[in-house]
Amino acid sequence: MKLNVKIPAAHRDGSILMVDDEELDIEAAMRGLRKSNIKNTLLSFPDGPPFIEYLNRIEDDKDSYPALVLLDINMPLMSGFDVLRHIRADPRFA
């Protein structure tokens, strides 16, 4: 089955960021993106802290913003809800 869905994004050419502690989920996302011909780079993070560190390094420039964030809810160090609260607290991403 081929999906023909356009994903609205702050920056269409930005990276897709995935925060997930399960390697199989990351591999499944990579396969899905490849089969959908989505050309954005996929960057994965094993938990919330390294993802937040990455976000803190993003310039306050919409061209460097991610196109999409895929966020796991159940992670060992920091839940996806905690990560989402952090994202929303940052004025750049609110």
PDB file as gemmi writes it, atoms N, CA and C in Angstrom:
CRYST1    1.000    1.000    1.000  90.00  90.00  90.00 P 1                      
ATOM      1  N   MET A   1       0.843  -1.166   0.000  1.00  0.00           N  
ATOM      2  CA  MET A   1       0.000   0.000   0.000  1.00  0.00           C  
ATOM      3  C   MET A   1       0.894   1.237   0.000  1.00  0.00           C  
ATOM      4  N   LYS A   2       0.632   2.137  -0.896  1.00  0.00           N  
ATOM      5  CA  LYS A   2       1.435   3.345  -1.006  1.00  0.00           C  
ATOM      6  C   LYS A   2       0.596   4.533  -0.547  1.00  0.00           C  
ATOM      7  N   LEU A   3       1.132   5.305   0.388  1.00  0.00           N  
ATOM      8  CA  LEU A   3       0.434   6.486   0.878  1.00  0.00           C  
ATOM      9  C   LEU A   3       0.899   7.702   0.106  1.00  0.00           C  
ATOM     10  N   ASN A   4      -0.030   8.546  -0.222  1.00  0.00           N  
ATOM     11  CA  ASN A   4       0.299   9.788  -0.898  1.00  0.00           C  
ATOM     12  C   ASN A   4      -0.156  10.933   0.002  1.00  0.00           C  
ATOM     13  N   VAL A   5       0.563  11.111   1.097  1.00  0.00           N  
ATOM     14  CA  VAL A   5       0.184  12.086   2.116  1.00  0.00           C  
ATOM     15  C   VAL A   5       1.246  13.165   2.188  1.00  0.00           C  
ATOM     16  N   LYS A   6       0.815  14.402   2.183  1.00  0.00           N  
ATOM     17  CA  LYS A   6       1.748  15.504   2.373  1.00  0.00           C  
ATOM     18  C   LYS A   6       1.696  15.901   3.844  1.00  0.00           C  
ATOM     19  N   ILE A   7       2.860  15.989   4.462  1.00  0.00           N  
ATOM     20  CA  ILE A   7       2.949  16.330   5.874  1.00  0.00           C  
ATOM     21  C   ILE A   7       3.280  17.806   5.999  1.00  0.00           C  
ATOM     22  N   PRO A   8       2.385  18.596   6.629  1.00  0.00           N  
ATOM     23  CA  PRO A   8       2.729  20.009   6.824  1.00  0.00           C  
ATOM     24  C   PRO A   8       3.871  20.115   7.822  1.00  0.00           C  
ATOM     25  N   ALA A   9       4.778  21.022   7.578  1.00  0.00           N  
ATOM     26  CA  ALA A   9       5.937  21.142   8.454  1.00  0.00           C  
ATOM     27  C   ALA A   9       6.399  22.582   8.508  1.00  0.00           C  
ATOM     28  N   ALA A  10       7.041  22.931   9.626  1.00  0.00           N  
ATOM     29  CA  ALA A  10       7.625  24.255   9.755  1.00  0.00           C  
ATOM     30  C   ALA A  10       8.683  24.460   8.681  1.00  0.00           C  
ATOM     31  N   HIS A  11       9.379  23.401   8.361  1.00  0.00           N  
ATOM     32  CA  HIS A  11      10.418  23.472   7.336  1.00  0.00           C  
ATOM     33  C   HIS A  11      10.401  22.154   6.578  1.00  0.00           C  
ATOM     34  N   ARG A  12       9.848  22.172   5.408  1.00  0.00           N  
ATOM     35  CA  ARG A  12       9.618  20.971   4.608  1.00  0.00           C  
ATOM     36  C   ARG A  12      10.892  20.158   4.358  1.00  0.00           C  
ATOM     37  N   ASP A  13      12.049  20.816   4.248  1.00  0.00           N  
ATOM     38  CA  ASP A  13      13.295  20.108   3.966  1.00  0.00           C  
ATOM     39  C   ASP A  13      14.055  19.721   5.225  1.00  0.00           C  
ATOM     40  N   GLY A  14      13.521  20.041   6.383  1.00  0.00           N  
ATOM     41  CA  GLY A  14      14.204  19.732   7.634  1.00  0.00           C  
ATOM     42  C   GLY A  14      14.255  18.240   7.901  1.00  0.00           C  
ATOM     43  N   SER A  15      15.019  17.888   8.887  1.00  0.00           N  
ATOM     44  CA  SER A  15      15.153  16.481   9.276  1.00  0.00           C  
ATOM     45  C   SER A  15      13.898  16.000   9.990  1.00  0.00           C  
ATOM     46  N   ILE A  16      13.680  14.706   9.925  1.00  0.00           N  
ATOM     47  CA  ILE A  16      12.663  14.059  10.742  1.00  0.00           C  
ATOM     48  C   ILE A  16      13.398  13.520  11.948  1.00  0.00           C  
ATOM     49  N   LEU A  17      12.951  13.901  13.138  1.00  0.00           N  
ATOM     50  CA  LEU A  17      13.603  13.494  14.381  1.00  0.00           C  
ATOM     51  C   LEU A  17      12.748  12.433  15.055  1.00  0.00           C  
ATOM     52  N   MET A  18      13.365  11.343  15.438  1.00  0.00           N  
ATOM     53  CA  MET A  18      12.641  10.257  16.098  1.00  0.00           C  
ATOM     54  C   MET A  18      13.278   9.986  17.448  1.00  0.00           C  
ATOM     55  N   VAL A  19      12.464  10.031  18.487  1.00  0.00           N  
ATOM     56  CA  VAL A  19      12.930   9.755  19.844  1.00  0.00           C  
ATOM     57  C   VAL A  19      12.281   8.441  20.259  1.00  0.00           C  
ATOM     58  N   ASP A  20      13.076   7.383  20.312  1.00  0.00           N  
ATOM     59  CA  ASP A  20      12.538   6.058  20.604  1.00  0.00           C  
ATOM     60  C   ASP A  20      13.672   5.167  21.104  1.00  0.00           C  
ATOM     61  N   ASP A  21      13.385   4.391  22.126  1.00  0.00           N  
ATOM     62  CA  ASP A  21      14.408   3.513  22.685  1.00  0.00           C  
ATOM     63  C   ASP A  21      14.389   2.116  22.069  1.00  0.00           C  
ATOM     64  N   GLU A  22      13.489   1.874  21.124  1.00  0.00           N  
ATOM     65  CA  GLU A  22      13.390   0.562  20.481  1.00  0.00           C  
ATOM     66  C   GLU A  22      13.981   0.614  19.066  1.00  0.00           C  
ATOM     67  N   GLU A  23      15.070  -0.101  18.862  1.00  0.00           N  
ATOM     68  CA  GLU A  23      15.740  -0.110  17.555  1.00  0.00           C  
ATOM     69  C   GLU A  23      14.816  -0.610  16.444  1.00  0.00           C  
ATOM     70  N   LEU A  24      13.962  -1.584  16.741  1.00  0.00           N  
ATOM     71  CA  LEU A  24      13.050  -2.111  15.715  1.00  0.00           C  
ATOM     72  C   LEU A  24      12.053  -1.048  15.258  1.00  0.00           C  
ATOM     73  N   ASP A  25      11.610  -0.187  16.168  1.00  0.00           N  
ATOM     74  CA  ASP A  25      10.694   0.894  15.788  1.00  0.00           C  
ATOM     75  C   ASP A  25      11.387   1.896  14.876  1.00  0.00           C  
ATOM     76  N   ILE A  26      12.641   2.178  15.159  1.00  0.00           N  
ATOM     77  CA  ILE A  26      13.410   3.110  14.327  1.00  0.00           C  
ATOM     78  C   ILE A  26      13.609   2.510  12.938  1.00  0.00           C  
ATOM     79  N   GLU A  27      13.944   1.226  12.873  1.00  0.00           N  
ATOM     80  CA  GLU A  27      14.112   0.560  11.578  1.00  0.00           C  
ATOM     81  C   GLU A  27      12.805   0.539  10.795  1.00  0.00           C  
ATOM     82  N   ALA A  28      11.680   0.318  11.476  1.00  0.00           N  
ATOM     83  CA  ALA A  28      10.373   0.319  10.801  1.00  0.00           C  
ATOM     84  C   ALA A  28      10.056   1.706  10.244  1.00  0.00           C  
ATOM     85  N   ALA A  29      10.369   2.744  10.992  1.00  0.00           N  
ATOM     86  CA  ALA A  29      10.146   4.110  10.513  1.00  0.00           C  
ATOM     87  C   ALA A  29      11.016   4.386   9.290  1.00  0.00           C  
ATOM     88  N   MET A  30      12.259   3.946   9.321  1.00  0.00           N  
ATOM     89  CA  MET A  30      13.166   4.150   8.177  1.00  0.00           C  
ATOM     90  C   MET A  30      12.627   3.451   6.934  1.00  0.00           C  
ATOM     91  N   ARG A  31      12.144   2.220   7.097  1.00  0.00           N  
ATOM     92  CA  ARG A  31      11.570   1.489   5.956  1.00  0.00           C  
ATOM     93  C   ARG A  31      10.342   2.210   5.424  1.00  0.00           C  
ATOM     94  N   GLY A  32       9.481   2.669   6.316  1.00  0.00           N  
ATOM     95  CA  GLY A  32       8.277   3.376   5.895  1.00  0.00           C  
ATOM     96  C   GLY A  32       8.584   4.660   5.145  1.00  0.00           C  
ATOM     97  N   LEU A  33       9.552   5.414   5.635  1.00  0.00           N  
ATOM     98  CA  LEU A  33       9.942   6.653   4.953  1.00  0.00           C  
ATOM     99  C   LEU A  33      10.534   6.351   3.575  1.00  0.00           C  
ATOM    100  N   ARG A  34      11.366   5.323   3.512  1.00  0.00           N  
ATOM    101  CA  ARG A  34      11.993   4.950   2.239  1.00  0.00           C  
ATOM    102  C   ARG A  34      10.929   4.521   1.223  1.00  0.00           C  
ATOM    103  N   LYS A  35       9.975   3.683   1.665  1.00  0.00           N  
ATOM    104  CA  LYS A  35       8.919   3.212   0.762  1.00  0.00           C  
ATOM    105  C   LYS A  35       7.986   4.346   0.341  1.00  0.00           C  
ATOM    106  N   SER A  36       7.871   5.369   1.162  1.00  0.00           N  
ATOM    107  CA  SER A  36       7.009   6.511   0.849  1.00  0.00           C  
ATOM    108  C   SER A  36       7.733   7.574   0.033  1.00  0.00           C  
ATOM    109  N   ASN A  37       8.994   7.313  -0.288  1.00  0.00           N  
ATOM    110  CA  ASN A  37       9.825   8.262  -1.039  1.00  0.00           C  
ATOM    111  C   ASN A  37       9.966   9.603  -0.338  1.00  0.00           C  
ATOM    112  N   ILE A  38       9.957   9.593   0.965  1.00  0.00           N  
ATOM    113  CA  ILE A  38      10.210  10.807   1.739  1.00  0.00           C  
ATOM    114  C   ILE A  38      11.723  10.936   1.860  1.00  0.00           C  
ATOM    115  N   LYS A  39      12.244  12.040   1.384  1.00  0.00           N  
ATOM    116  CA  LYS A  39      13.693  12.211   1.263  1.00  0.00           C  
ATOM    117  C   LYS A  39      14.345  12.878   2.473  1.00  0.00           C  
ATOM    118  N   ASN A  40      13.553  13.337   3.427  1.00  0.00           N  
ATOM    119  CA  ASN A  40      14.116  13.996   4.598  1.00  0.00           C  
ATOM    120  C   ASN A  40      15.034  13.038   5.351  1.00  0.00           C  
ATOM    121  N   THR A  41      16.085  13.578   5.934  1.00  0.00           N  
ATOM    122  CA  THR A  41      17.003  12.796   6.757  1.00  0.00           C  
ATOM    123  C   THR A  41      16.300  12.411   8.051  1.00  0.00           C  
ATOM    124  N   LEU A  42      16.465  11.166   8.476  1.00  0.00           N  
ATOM    125  CA  LEU A  42      15.920  10.711   9.755  1.00  0.00           C  
ATOM    126  C   LEU A  42      17.048  10.676  10.770  1.00  0.00           C  
ATOM    127  N   LEU A  43      16.896  11.435  11.848  1.00  0.00           N  
ATOM    128  CA  LEU A  43      17.841  11.402  12.966  1.00  0.00           C  
ATOM    129  C   LEU A  43      17.130  10.755  14.133  1.00  0.00           C  
ATOM    130  N   SER A  44      17.771   9.790  14.780  1.00  0.00           N  
ATOM    131  CA  SER A  44      17.124   9.112  15.902  1.00  0.00           C  
ATOM    132  C   SER A  44      17.886   9.373  17.197  1.00  0.00           C  
ATOM    133  N   PHE A  45      17.132   9.376  18.274  1.00  0.00           N  
ATOM    134  CA  PHE A  45      17.667   9.603  19.616  1.00  0.00           C  
ATOM    135  C   PHE A  45      17.096   8.520  20.524  1.00  0.00           C  
ATOM    136  N   PRO A  46      17.924   7.918  21.391  1.00  0.00           N  
ATOM    137  CA  PRO A  46      17.468   6.796  22.209  1.00  0.00           C  
ATOM    138  C   PRO A  46      16.609   7.192  23.404  1.00  0.00           C  
ATOM    139  N   ASP A  47      16.583   8.474  23.745  1.00  0.00           N  
ATOM    140  CA  ASP A  47      15.801   8.923  24.894  1.00  0.00           C  
ATOM    141  C   ASP A  47      15.716  10.453  24.875  1.00  0.00           C  
ATOM    142  N   GLY A  48      14.966  10.998  25.824  1.00  0.00           N  
ATOM    143  CA  GLY A  48      14.722  12.429  25.863  1.00  0.00           C  
ATOM    144  C   GLY A  48      15.941  13.321  26.045  1.00  0.00           C  
ATOM    145  N   PRO A  49      16.843  13.036  26.993  1.00  0.00           N  
ATOM    146  CA  PRO A  49      17.968  13.954  27.225  1.00  0.00           C  
ATOM    147  C   PRO A  49      18.837  14.241  25.997  1.00  0.00           C  
ATOM    148  N   PRO A  50      19.262  13.236  25.211  1.00  0.00           N  
ATOM    149  CA  PRO A  50      20.065  13.590  24.031  1.00  0.00           C  
ATOM    150  C   PRO A  50      19.253  14.352  22.978  1.00  0.00           C  
ATOM    151  N   PHE A  51      17.967  14.079  22.897  1.00  0.00           N  
ATOM    152  CA  PHE A  51      17.106  14.814  21.967  1.00  0.00           C  
ATOM    153  C   PHE A  51      17.005  16.278  22.377  1.00  0.00           C  
ATOM    154  N   ILE A  52      16.791  16.528  23.667  1.00  0.00           N  
ATOM    155  CA  ILE A  52      16.694  17.907  24.162  1.00  0.00           C  
ATOM    156  C   ILE A  52      18.017  18.635  23.960  1.00  0.00           C  
ATOM    157  N   GLU A  53      19.113  17.947  24.173  1.00  0.00           N  
ATOM    158  CA  GLU A  53      20.435  18.546  23.925  1.00  0.00           C  
ATOM    159  C   GLU A  53      20.559  18.962  22.458  1.00  0.00           C  
ATOM    160  N   TYR A  54      20.087  18.102  21.545  1.00  0.00           N  
ATOM    161  CA  TYR A  54      20.105  18.435  20.119  1.00  0.00           C  
ATOM    162  C   TYR A  54      19.235  19.672  19.849  1.00  0.00           C  
ATOM    163  N   LEU A  55      18.023  19.703  20.413  1.00  0.00           N  
ATOM    164  CA  LEU A  55      17.136  20.858  20.198  1.00  0.00           C  
ATOM    165  C   LEU A  55      17.758  22.153  20.709  1.00  0.00           C  
ATOM    166  N   ASN A  56      18.469  22.061  21.823  1.00  0.00           N  
ATOM    167  CA  ASN A  56      19.089  23.266  22.391  1.00  0.00           C  
ATOM    168  C   ASN A  56      20.166  23.841  21.475  1.00  0.00           C  
ATOM    169  N   ARG A  57      20.723  23.020  20.602  1.00  0.00           N  
ATOM    170  CA  ARG A  57      21.752  23.507  19.677  1.00  0.00           C  
ATOM    171  C   ARG A  57      21.172  24.085  18.382  1.00  0.00           C  
ATOM    172  N   ILE A  58      19.861  23.910  18.164  1.00  0.00           N  
ATOM    173  CA  ILE A  58      19.244  24.435  16.944  1.00  0.00           C  
ATOM    174  C   ILE A  58      19.188  25.947  17.023  1.00  0.00           C  
ATOM    175  N   GLU A  59      19.646  26.582  15.970  1.00  0.00           N  
ATOM    176  CA  GLU A  59      19.634  28.038  15.892  1.00  0.00           C  
ATOM    177  C   GLU A  59      18.186  28.539  15.869  1.00  0.00           C  
ATOM    178  N   ASP A  60      18.005  29.767  16.296  1.00  0.00           N  
ATOM    179  CA  ASP A  60      16.669  30.370  16.245  1.00  0.00           C  
ATOM    180  C   ASP A  60      16.415  30.842  14.813  1.00  0.00           C  
ATOM    181  N   ASP A  61      16.313  29.863  13.930  1.00  0.00           N  
ATOM    182  CA  ASP A  61      16.176  30.114  12.505  1.00  0.00           C  
ATOM    183  C   ASP A  61      15.266  29.019  11.958  1.00  0.00           C  
ATOM    184  N   LYS A  62      14.112  29.388  11.470  1.00  0.00           N  
ATOM    185  CA  LYS A  62      13.137  28.391  11.047  1.00  0.00           C  
ATOM    186  C   LYS A  62      13.679  27.430   9.991  1.00  0.00           C  
ATOM    187  N   ASP A  63      14.694  27.819   9.236  1.00  0.00           N  
ATOM    188  CA  ASP A  63      15.262  26.915   8.239  1.00  0.00           C  
ATOM    189  C   ASP A  63      15.978  25.729   8.872  1.00  0.00           C  
ATOM    190  N   SER A  64      16.361  25.844  10.137  1.00  0.00           N  
ATOM    191  CA  SER A  64      17.048  24.732  10.788  1.00  0.00           C  
ATOM    192  C   SER A  64      16.095  23.890  11.647  1.00  0.00           C  
ATOM    193  N   TYR A  65      14.818  24.239  11.673  1.00  0.00           N  
ATOM    194  CA  TYR A  65      13.842  23.495  12.469  1.00  0.00           C  
ATOM    195  C   TYR A  65      13.569  22.130  11.832  1.00  0.00           C  
ATOM    196  N   PRO A  66      13.218  21.148  12.658  1.00  0.00           N  
ATOM    197  CA  PRO A  66      12.862  19.839  12.102  1.00  0.00           C  
ATOM    198  C   PRO A  66      11.552  19.911  11.330  1.00  0.00           C  
ATOM    199  N   ALA A  67      11.396  19.006  10.377  1.00  0.00           N  
ATOM    200  CA  ALA A  67      10.150  18.910   9.624  1.00  0.00           C  
ATOM    201  C   ALA A  67       9.092  18.189  10.453  1.00  0.00           C  
ATOM    202  N   LEU A  68       9.530  17.222  11.248  1.00  0.00           N  
ATOM    203  CA  LEU A  68       8.603  16.375  11.981  1.00  0.00           C  
ATOM    204  C   LEU A  68       9.337  15.730  13.149  1.00  0.00           C  
ATOM    205  N   VAL A  69       8.635  15.541  14.272  1.00  0.00           N  
ATOM    206  CA  VAL A  69       9.197  14.819  15.414  1.00  0.00           C  
ATOM    207  C   VAL A  69       8.295  13.632  15.701  1.00  0.00           C  
ATOM    208  N   LEU A  70       8.870  12.437  15.709  1.00  0.00           N  
ATOM    209  CA  LEU A  70       8.170  11.211  16.098  1.00  0.00           C  
ATOM    210  C   LEU A  70       8.643  10.876  17.509  1.00  0.00           C  
ATOM    211  N   LEU A  71       7.723  10.868  18.447  1.00  0.00           N  
ATOM    212  CA  LEU A  71       8.086  10.796  19.860  1.00  0.00           C  
ATOM    213  C   LEU A  71       7.440   9.599  20.540  1.00  0.00           C  
ATOM    214  N   ASP A  72       8.266   8.700  21.059  1.00  0.00           N  
ATOM    215  CA  ASP A  72       7.791   7.559  21.843  1.00  0.00           C  
ATOM    216  C   ASP A  72       7.342   8.068  23.209  1.00  0.00           C  
ATOM    217  N   ILE A  73       6.318   7.481  23.756  1.00  0.00           N  
ATOM    218  CA  ILE A  73       5.815   7.910  25.063  1.00  0.00           C  
ATOM    219  C   ILE A  73       6.531   7.185  26.199  1.00  0.00           C  
ATOM    220  N   ASN A  74       6.742   5.883  26.051  1.00  0.00           N  
ATOM    221  CA  ASN A  74       7.358   5.082  27.124  1.00  0.00           C  
ATOM    222  C   ASN A  74       8.844   4.902  26.874  1.00  0.00           C  
ATOM    223  N   MET A  75       9.639   5.686  27.589  1.00  0.00           N  
ATOM    224  CA  MET A  75      11.100   5.573  27.489  1.00  0.00           C  
ATOM    225  C   MET A  75      11.671   5.503  28.896  1.00  0.00           C  
ATOM    226  N   PRO A  76      12.864   4.930  29.072  1.00  0.00           N  
ATOM    227  CA  PRO A  76      13.387   4.671  30.414  1.00  0.00           C  
ATOM    228  C   PRO A  76      13.779   5.914  31.227  1.00  0.00           C  
ATOM    229  N   LEU A  77      14.428   6.889  30.631  1.00  0.00           N  
ATOM    230  CA  LEU A  77      14.932   8.022  31.413  1.00  0.00           C  
ATOM    231  C   LEU A  77      13.940   9.175  31.527  1.00  0.00           C  
ATOM    232  N   MET A  78      13.215   9.422  30.485  1.00  0.00           N  
ATOM    233  CA  MET A  78      12.337  10.591  30.422  1.00  0.00           C  
ATOM    234  C   MET A  78      11.149  10.214  29.542  1.00  0.00           C  
ATOM    235  N   SER A  79       9.946  10.342  30.055  1.00  0.00           N  
ATOM    236  CA  SER A  79       8.784   9.953  29.260  1.00  0.00           C  
ATOM    237  C   SER A  79       8.593  10.918  28.087  1.00  0.00           C  
ATOM    238  N   GLY A  80       7.895  10.442  27.082  1.00  0.00           N  
ATOM    239  CA  GLY A  80       7.583  11.293  25.939  1.00  0.00           C  
ATOM    240  C   GLY A  80       6.774  12.513  26.342  1.00  0.00           C  
ATOM    241  N   PHE A  81       5.927  12.376  27.364  1.00  0.00           N  
ATOM    242  CA  PHE A  81       5.149  13.527  27.850  1.00  0.00           C  
ATOM    243  C   PHE A  81       6.070  14.589  28.441  1.00  0.00           C  
ATOM    244  N   ASP A  82       7.106  14.152  29.173  1.00  0.00           N  
ATOM    245  CA  ASP A  82       8.077  15.105  29.723  1.00  0.00           C  
ATOM    246  C   ASP A  82       8.853  15.807  28.607  1.00  0.00           C  
ATOM    247  N   VAL A  83       9.216  15.053  27.585  1.00  0.00           N  
ATOM    248  CA  VAL A  83       9.926  15.638  26.441  1.00  0.00           C  
ATOM    249  C   VAL A  83       9.021  16.664  25.754  1.00  0.00           C  
ATOM    250  N   LEU A  84       7.762  16.308  25.567  1.00  0.00           N  
ATOM    251  CA  LEU A  84       6.818  17.221  24.925  1.00  0.00           C  
ATOM    252  C   LEU A  84       6.634  18.501  25.744  1.00  0.00           C  
ATOM    253  N   ARG A  85       6.568  18.376  27.064  1.00  0.00           N  
ATOM    254  CA  ARG A  85       6.469  19.577  27.919  1.00  0.00           C  
ATOM    255  C   ARG A  85       7.692  20.473  27.728  1.00  0.00           C  
ATOM    256  N   HIS A  86       8.862  19.865  27.618  1.00  0.00           N  
ATOM    257  CA  HIS A  86      10.083  20.628  27.387  1.00  0.00           C  
ATOM    258  C   HIS A  86      10.035  21.359  26.040  1.00  0.00           C  
ATOM    259  N   ILE A  87       9.595  20.658  25.016  1.00  0.00           N  
ATOM    260  CA  ILE A  87       9.489  21.268  23.677  1.00  0.00           C  
ATOM    261  C   ILE A  87       8.536  22.459  23.728  1.00  0.00           C  
ATOM    262  N   ARG A  88       7.384  22.269  24.333  1.00  0.00           N  
ATOM    263  CA  ARG A  88       6.377  23.334  24.385  1.00  0.00           C  
ATOM    264  C   ARG A  88       6.818  24.524  25.244  1.00  0.00           C  
ATOM    265  N   ALA A  89       7.697  24.289  26.195  1.00  0.00           N  
ATOM    266  CA  ALA A  89       8.182  25.375  27.060  1.00  0.00           C  
ATOM    267  C   ALA A  89       9.201  26.262  26.336  1.00  0.00           C  
ATOM    268  N   ASP A  90       9.772  25.741  25.258  1.00  0.00           N  
ATOM    269  CA  ASP A  90      10.752  26.520  24.485  1.00  0.00           C  
ATOM    270  C   ASP A  90       9.996  27.416  23.520  1.00  0.00           C  
ATOM    271  N   PRO A  91      10.136  28.731  23.616  1.00  0.00           N  
ATOM    272  CA  PRO A  91       9.384  29.657  22.762  1.00  0.00           C  
ATOM    273  C   PRO A  91       9.584  29.404  21.264  1.00  0.00           C  
ATOM    274  N   ARG A  92      10.724  28.852  20.880  1.00  0.00           N  
ATOM    275  CA  ARG A  92      10.966  28.578  19.460  1.00  0.00           C  
ATOM    276  C   ARG A  92      10.017  27.511  18.912  1.00  0.00           C  
ATOM    277  N   PHE A  93       9.603  26.573  19.772  1.00  0.00           N  
ATOM    278  CA  PHE A  93       8.803  25.447  19.317  1.00  0.00           C  
ATOM    279  C   PHE A  93       7.386  25.445  19.868  1.00  0.00           C  
ATOM    280  N   ALA A  94       7.064  26.414  20.732  1.00  0.00           N  
ATOM    281  CA  ALA A  94       5.736  26.450  21.351  1.00  0.00           C  
ATOM    282  C   ALA A  94       4.653  26.512  20.296  1.00  0.00           C  
TER     283      ALA A  94                                                      
END                                                                             
